[in-house]
Each structure stands twice: as C-alpha cells, then as structure tokens.
Amino acid sequence: MPDDWHALSAQDVLERLGSGPEGLRPAEAAARLAKHGPNDLVQLTKVSRLRILLSQFVDALVIILIIAAAISAVLGFLNGNSGELYDAILITIIVVLNALFGYVQEYRAEKSLEALRSLAAPKAHVMRGGEASTIAARELVPGDVVLLSAGDKVPADLRLLESVNLRVNEASLTGESAAVSKRTDPLPANTFLADRRNMAFMGTLVDAGRGKGVVVETGMQTQLGKIAGMVQQVEKTETPLQRQLARLGKQLGLMILGISAVVFVVGYLEDPNKLEELFLTAVSLAVAAIPEGLPAVVTISLAL
C-alpha cells in the first residue's frame, strides 16, 4: 500500500480503503483477513539457543584454533611436555570465551525482536458494521475503524479520523519521550515520520484523550514491522570485516599447512630417519603461527 496516507484527507483515505466511518462489515473483514493475513510481527527465522552457540564454532580461524588445541594436547601427552598442554588449555580457554561472548551478543539481538513484538497490543476496540466491539489485535485488517482512548496501545498503523485532545507517546518508535498532540487534517507529502501528527503507529501508547482512526497498514507493513524486519535482516548480514576475516582464516590455514609441509619435506630430504621429530616440528610450527587472540579481538570489536 502507498505511504502517503498522511497527505490525504480522511474521506479520501476511507474511499481508497473501501471503508467508512461505521467500519467494515464482518464478512468483508473476514475476507480481508484471509487476503492480508494476521496483524502480527513475524519472526522470519527462529534460531534456537543451541544453534546460536554452535554457530560460534564455524568460523575458519576458530576451527583452526580447535585443531591446534587438539594437536597441542596430543603432543603434550605423547612427549610429556607440560608446555604443550598449557598451550592447549590456553587456546581452549580463548575459543570458549570467544564463543560465549559471541553467543551473548547474538542472543541479545534475537531478544530485541521479542522486545519489539511485546509492544504490540493484544486487543483492539473497533467498529464493525456500525457496532463497537473488542477483538484480538491480530485480526485487524486495512479498512478497520479503531477506537482509541487513554491507556490503549495503538494496535496497527492508523490514519486518524477523529481526535479529541488525543496525545500519543511515540517513544517506542521515535525515541521522543514527550507525548505528541494528534490532529486529523492532511499534511504535506514530504512530512517526516516523526511529524505525521495525523497518524498513530503500531506499538505507541495513547497518553490522553480519545480518537478514532482507520487501519492503513498491518503486521510487517507497519512502521514497527519494518523495524522488526530490518533487525532480522541485520542479524543475517555479514559485515565487511567478518567477510574479510573469513577469507583471511582460509588463506591462513592454507599458508600454515603449506609452510609446515615444506619444513617437513626439506627435513625429510636431509634426514629420512627423523620422521617423528620432523612431524612434531612441523605441527609445532603450525600451532605457533596461529593468531589465537584474533577471533576474540574481532568479536569484541564488532560488539562495540
């Protein structure tokens, strides 16, 4: 639907939506609900806590560190070398701390969507066929006429039709703590979202007065729904730094393997009888070349 509802007169809005001051007939409302779907903030992908935790171990550098820790532990046990064991323990601690820190950050991002969903109103007072009734807010459809009074959460994006000393707190949407006085006359088409005084947006709170508005957007098409969609999209999008580090991890792994292989081959050509010593040397070189602290530094940097 268009985004110029604030620029139209109340009558034009009603005509465009095929509605009227008395609201939709129940049968028409049911048909529109089937067409537009419920007035819900949809979570595009539900990620479990276990999946969030496991995702911390798929980075190339982290995998290299896990392999390095395992090799260091094996070498430490085979050689009775406490230094190798300490290295294995240290690398493991770094990997675990990095995973825990990353898990906390991603889990908070997941919870942010739930916080947005908690702003949605559970009920709505509407006019259906000229009669006032209370319905579940998720059953609202474009064209429904909603009645607002002090203390109500706005259940969808509304173009206001009536305003009697109506003031709405829009802090959840704009961050402005002071309640905004609402009006019903049209506004210029280029009016900023925060200045659209003839609109009431989903998730905001009626602070005082009363009013009536017609639903123009529901669910993920509301301003709150668009924010929820952007939050989920940001969670899925890798930053340029993350992409570069993934590439670095792969290149570093190949480089370490290549250098270790060269050291092993050169040593073998010089003295074929020192296979075990050459293997341990090559592995130790590979472990020493790994930047153990890099994943943790990156995770912390992205969280700042």
C-alpha positions as CSV (number, residue, x, y, z in Angstrom):
1,M,0.0,0.0,0.0
2,P,1.1,3.6,-0.5
3,D,3.0,5.6,2.1
4,D,1.1,8.9,1.6
5,W,-1.8,8.3,3.9
6,H,-0.9,11.4,5.9
7,A,-1.2,13.6,2.8
8,L,-4.8,12.5,2.1
9,S,-8.0,13.8,3.6
10,A,-9.8,11.4,6.0
11,Q,-12.6,10.9,3.4
12,D,-10.0,10.1,0.6
13,V,-8.4,7.5,2.9
14,L,-11.7,5.8,3.6
15,E,-12.6,5.7,0.0
16,R,-9.2,4.3,-1.0
17,L,-9.6,1.6,1.6
18,G,-13.2,0.8,0.7
19,S,-14.3,1.6,4.2
20,G,-16.4,4.2,6.1
21,P,-16.9,5.8,9.5
22,E,-19.0,2.8,10.6
23,G,-16.2,0.4,9.8
24,L,-16.2,-2.8,7.8
25,R,-18.9,-5.4,7.7
26,P,-17.8,-8.6,9.5
27,A,-17.9,-10.6,6.2
28,E,-15.7,-8.1,4.5
29,A,-13.3,-8.0,7.5
30,A,-13.0,-11.8,7.3
31,A,-12.3,-11.7,3.6
32,R,-9.5,-9.1,4.1
33,L,-8.0,-11.1,6.9
34,A,-7.7,-14.1,4.6
35,K,-6.1,-11.8,2.0
36,H,-3.7,-9.8,4.1
37,G,-3.0,-12.3,6.9
38,P,-2.9,-11.6,10.7
39,N,-1.7,-8.4,12.1
40,D,1.4,-9.9,13.6
41,L,5.1,-9.2,13.8
42,V,6.5,-12.3,12.2
43,Q,9.8,-13.7,13.1
44,L,11.3,-14.7,9.8
45,T,13.7,-17.3,11.2
46,K,13.5,-18.8,14.7
47,V,17.0,-19.6,15.9
48,S,17.5,-21.9,18.9
49,R,20.0,-21.2,21.6
50,L,21.9,-24.3,20.7
51,R,22.2,-23.2,17.1
52,I,23.4,-19.7,18.2
53,L,26.1,-21.4,20.3
54,L,27.2,-23.8,17.6
55,S,27.4,-21.0,15.1
56,Q,30.3,-19.6,17.1
57,F,32.5,-22.5,16.1
58,V,32.1,-22.4,12.3
59,D,34.5,-19.6,11.6
60,A,37.6,-20.7,9.8
61,L,40.0,-19.2,12.4
62,V,38.1,-20.8,15.3
63,I,38.2,-24.2,13.6
64,I,42.0,-23.8,13.1
65,L,42.3,-23.0,16.8
66,I,40.3,-26.0,17.8
67,I,42.5,-28.2,15.7
68,A,45.6,-26.5,17.1
69,A,44.4,-27.1,20.7
70,A,43.8,-30.8,20.0
71,I,47.2,-31.3,18.4
72,S,48.9,-29.5,21.2
73,A,47.1,-31.7,23.8
74,V,48.1,-34.8,21.9
75,L,51.7,-33.7,21.5
76,G,51.8,-32.8,25.2
77,F,50.6,-36.2,26.3
78,L,52.9,-38.1,23.9
79,N,56.0,-36.1,24.8
80,G,55.2,-35.5,28.4
81,N,55.6,-31.8,27.6
82,S,53.7,-29.6,30.1
83,G,54.3,-26.6,27.8
84,E,52.3,-28.1,25.0
85,L,49.5,-29.0,27.5
86,Y,49.4,-25.4,28.7
87,D,49.2,-24.2,25.1
88,A,46.2,-26.5,24.5
89,I,44.5,-25.3,27.7
90,L,45.1,-21.6,26.8
91,I,43.8,-22.0,23.3
92,T,40.8,-23.8,24.5
93,I,40.0,-21.0,27.0
94,I,40.3,-18.4,24.3
95,V,38.0,-20.4,22.0
96,V,35.4,-20.9,24.8
97,L,35.5,-17.2,25.9
98,N,35.2,-16.1,22.3
99,A,32.2,-18.4,21.8
100,L,30.5,-17.3,25.0
101,F,30.9,-13.6,24.1
102,G,29.6,-14.1,20.6
103,Y,26.7,-16.1,21.9
104,V,25.7,-13.4,24.3
105,Q,25.8,-10.7,21.6
106,E,23.7,-12.8,19.1
107,Y,21.2,-13.9,21.8
108,R,20.6,-10.3,22.7
109,A,20.0,-9.5,19.0
110,E,17.4,-12.3,19.0
111,K,15.7,-11.0,22.1
112,S,15.5,-7.5,20.6
113,L,12.8,-8.8,18.1
114,E,10.9,-10.3,21.0
115,A,11.0,-6.9,22.7
116,L,9.5,-5.3,19.6
117,R,6.8,-7.9,19.5
118,S,5.9,-7.1,23.1
119,L,5.0,-3.6,22.0
120,A,2.1,-4.9,20.0
121,A,-1.4,-4.5,21.5
122,P,-3.2,-7.8,22.4
123,K,-6.7,-6.3,21.9
124,A,-8.3,-3.6,19.7
125,H,-11.6,-1.7,20.0
126,V,-13.2,-1.5,16.6
127,M,-16.3,-0.5,14.7
128,R,-17.7,-3.4,12.7
129,G,-20.8,-2.8,10.8
130,G,-21.6,0.2,12.9
131,E,-21.3,-1.6,16.2
132,A,-18.4,-1.2,18.7
133,S,-16.7,-4.4,19.7
134,T,-13.4,-5.7,21.1
135,I,-11.3,-8.1,19.0
136,A,-7.9,-9.6,19.1
137,A,-5.5,-7.1,17.6
138,R,-4.1,-9.7,15.2
139,E,-7.5,-9.8,13.5
140,L,-7.3,-6.2,12.4
141,V,-7.2,-5.6,8.6
142,P,-6.8,-2.5,6.4
143,G,-10.0,-0.5,6.5
144,D,-10.9,-1.4,10.1
145,V,-12.0,1.6,12.1
146,V,-10.3,1.6,15.6
147,L,-11.4,3.5,18.7
148,L,-8.7,4.9,20.9
149,S,-8.7,6.1,24.5
150,A,-6.2,6.9,27.2
151,G,-4.1,3.9,28.1
152,D,-4.6,2.0,24.9
153,K,-1.7,0.7,22.8
154,V,-2.2,1.6,19.2
155,P,-2.8,-1.9,17.5
156,A,-1.8,-1.0,13.9
157,D,-0.8,2.0,11.8
158,L,-3.8,4.3,11.7
159,R,-4.8,7.4,9.8
160,L,-6.7,9.4,12.4
161,L,-10.3,10.3,11.6
162,E,-11.2,12.0,14.9
163,S,-9.1,13.5,17.7
164,V,-10.4,14.8,21.0
165,N,-7.4,16.1,23.0
166,L,-5.6,13.0,21.7
167,R,-2.0,12.7,22.8
168,V,0.2,9.7,21.9
169,N,3.5,8.7,23.4
170,E,5.7,7.6,20.4
171,A,8.9,6.9,22.4
172,S,8.9,3.3,21.3
173,L,9.1,4.4,17.6
174,T,10.8,7.8,17.5
175,G,12.6,7.9,20.9
176,E,10.8,11.2,21.8
177,S,9.6,10.9,25.4
178,A,7.1,13.7,25.3
179,A,3.6,12.8,24.2
180,V,2.5,14.2,20.8
181,S,-0.8,16.0,20.2
182,K,-2.7,14.5,17.3
183,R,-4.8,16.1,14.6
184,T,-6.8,14.9,11.6
185,D,-6.2,17.4,8.7
186,P,-3.9,16.4,5.8
187,L,-0.2,17.1,6.0
188,P,2.4,17.7,3.2
189,A,3.5,14.6,1.4
190,N,7.2,15.1,2.4
191,T,6.4,15.3,6.2
192,F,8.9,13.3,8.2
193,L,7.6,10.2,10.0
194,A,8.0,11.7,13.5
195,D,6.0,14.8,12.4
196,R,3.0,13.0,11.0
197,R,0.5,14.2,13.6
198,N,-2.5,12.7,11.8
199,M,-1.1,9.2,12.1
200,A,-0.9,6.8,15.0
201,F,1.6,4.0,14.8
202,M,1.5,0.4,16.0
203,G,3.2,-0.1,19.4
204,T,2.8,3.5,20.5
205,L,0.7,4.4,23.6
206,V,-2.3,6.7,23.9
207,D,-1.4,9.1,26.8
208,A,-4.5,11.2,26.9
209,G,-7.8,12.0,25.1
210,R,-9.6,9.8,22.7
211,G,-9.8,9.4,19.0
212,K,-10.8,7.2,16.0
213,G,-8.6,6.0,13.2
214,V,-8.7,3.7,10.2
215,V,-6.2,1.0,9.8
216,V,-3.9,1.6,6.8
217,E,-1.1,-0.9,7.5
218,T,-0.9,-4.1,9.5
219,G,1.7,-6.6,10.6
220,M,5.1,-6.4,8.9
221,Q,3.9,-3.5,6.7
222,T,3.6,-1.2,9.8
223,Q,6.5,1.1,10.8
224,L,7.1,-1.2,13.7
225,G,7.0,-4.2,11.4
226,K,9.6,-2.6,9.1
227,I,11.9,-2.1,12.1
228,A,11.4,-5.7,13.1
229,G,12.3,-6.8,9.5
230,M,15.4,-4.7,9.5
231,V,16.5,-6.1,12.8
232,Q,16.3,-9.6,11.4
233,Q,18.0,-8.6,8.2
234,V,20.9,-7.1,10.0
235,E,21.4,-10.3,12.0
236,K,21.8,-12.3,8.8
237,T,24.1,-9.9,7.1
238,E,27.9,-10.3,7.5
239,T,29.9,-7.2,8.0
240,P,32.8,-6.5,5.5
241,L,35.1,-7.2,8.5
242,Q,33.6,-10.6,9.0
243,R,33.8,-11.4,5.3
244,Q,37.5,-10.4,5.2
245,L,38.3,-12.4,8.3
246,A,36.6,-15.5,6.9
247,R,38.8,-15.1,3.8
248,L,41.9,-14.5,6.0
249,G,41.2,-17.6,8.0
250,K,41.1,-19.8,4.9
251,Q,44.2,-18.2,3.5
252,L,46.0,-18.5,6.8
253,G,45.1,-22.2,7.1
254,L,46.4,-23.0,3.7
255,M,49.6,-20.9,4.3
256,I,50.3,-22.7,7.6
257,L,49.7,-26.1,6.0
258,G,52.0,-25.2,3.1
259,I,54.8,-23.9,5.3
260,S,54.6,-26.9,7.6
261,A,54.6,-29.3,4.7
262,V,57.7,-27.6,3.2
263,V,59.5,-27.8,6.6
264,F,58.6,-31.5,6.8
265,V,59.7,-32.3,3.2
266,V,63.0,-30.4,3.5
267,G,63.8,-32.1,6.8
268,Y,62.9,-35.5,5.4
269,L,65.2,-35.0,2.4
270,E,68.1,-34.1,4.8
271,D,67.5,-37.0,7.2
272,P,64.8,-39.6,6.4
273,N,65.3,-41.2,9.8
274,K,63.8,-38.4,11.8
275,L,60.2,-38.7,10.8
276,E,58.7,-38.3,14.2
277,E,60.8,-35.4,15.1
278,L,60.1,-33.7,11.8
279,F,56.3,-34.2,12.2
280,L,56.4,-32.7,15.7
281,T,58.4,-29.8,14.4
282,A,56.0,-29.1,11.6
283,V,53.0,-29.3,13.8
284,S,54.6,-27.1,16.5
285,L,55.3,-24.5,13.8
286,A,51.7,-24.6,12.6
287,V,50.4,-24.1,16.1
288,A,52.8,-21.3,16.8
289,A,51.8,-19.5,13.6
290,I,48.1,-19.3,14.6
291,P,46.9,-15.9,16.0
292,E,45.0,-17.3,19.0
293,G,43.7,-13.9,20.1
294,L,42.4,-12.7,16.8
295,P,38.8,-14.2,16.9
296,A,38.3,-12.8,20.4
297,V,39.5,-9.3,19.3
298,V,37.2,-9.4,16.3
299,T,34.2,-10.4,18.4
300,I,34.8,-7.7,20.9
301,S,35.3,-5.1,18.2
302,L,32.0,-6.0,16.4
303,A,30.2,-5.7,19.7
304,L,31.4,-2.1,20.4
